[in-house]
């Protein structure tokens, strides 16, 4: 009987240890959301070099490189906020960002045509940006509600940067990359005609790929 009770107590302690901490205040929720963003940003830092290597468009490579430096600054802002709060930024993994980045990784592994891959990389990057914009907008609002005006200012700075990055990616997609992806599809159709012989469009496309890959080879 005593042994049975002891086993029950051990099970209850184990379940209590596994049970998530119940948040009881907006401040606790604020800290949890900040931890989510900290995890997300660090996952992005690990993914960006892979995305840079996969991209063939020089402007897209440059955009990813610039965002890597920007993300490093954003991580430092979060660490500054955690220091002021007296909290550790660690202890939580952002499952949402993990899923978004995994989708981008799968796209690269599918090895589509370079122009199509560039368009897909922009789509993947913008999904990441939209997740961050939603997250930073939320914690900025919480910070204001909690009277943490310095935090709100730092978070707004990051929010502005994410918005600008999203706009730059849209401009890049609409001005060139999506157009090139569409033309690549058209040229694939042309190259299948004429008894399977590739026309001059195919040769021009190969030359364009060579020019687009120059920046990657230089690294």
Secondary structure, 3 states (H helix, E strand, C coil): CHHHHHHHHHHHHHHHHHCCCCCCCHHHHHHHHHHHHHHHHHHHHHHHHHHHHHCCCHHHHHHHHHHHHHHHHHHHHHHHHHHHHCCCCCCCCCHHHHHHHHHHHHHHHCCCCHHHHHHHHHHHHHHHHHHHHHHHHHHHHHHHHCCCHHHHHHHHHHHHHHHHHHHHHHHHHHHHHHHHHHHHHHHHHHHCCCCCCCCHHHHHHHHHHHHHHHHHHHC
